[in-house]
């Protein structure tokens, strides 16, 4: 299911305010890329453009070799996870996860048994077995976010988009969930774009990081590349607070790469 995402020279303005100014980014199939930057840098606008929730003024987005501009929202098959969950409060956990499958046109809608089987597979994947009859109000924040992720995965998305998914959670839950999300990504290998303003979160989770500032991408690279060789003064200042504890939490290959680059 994984596809590449090619973002080519995207320009987007809001009432003459340049939200994105010629942004280009290549995301490999199965890669987890963090969009990192301060508030107002264009991260969420870029994510919404990929999803088809915003329309760019210039530029193109491709999924593999398919121009996404020619696809409807349904045809794009995007799994989108929001900061504040966006769960249906009147539906159980089971019904929230099943919603996207039940909403398909009759010709492509799975049967009730297939939907039930798929939902229980996802409940197991996100470690929520036994909670399928609960309502969102009966869940913790971390559990609600797992339901939101399972609902996004239920439609078997081409691309998974996460917009500050842990922003409404306290620090301890955020830390636990981001480790869990990385493990989940390694299992599913969905092509994923992840928006955050939290440097530690991006460096711990992502395969590569795109750092945005004022509607442009300042640098794209692995955590090791960015930490050892910031490409601009802005990047150097922005990642200066990434702590040693975060580096220790990243895969050992990144730590090795940092040491090698520093020695060159």
Helices and strands as residue ranges (DSSP letters): E 5-14, E 17-27, E 32-36, H 43-51, E 58-63, E 66-67, G 68-70, H 73-76, E 78-81, H 93-102, G 106-108, H 112-125, G 136-138, H 141-154, E 159-163, H 171-188, E 191-196, H 199-205, E 208-213, E 216-221, H 223-228, H 233-238, H 244-249, H 252-263
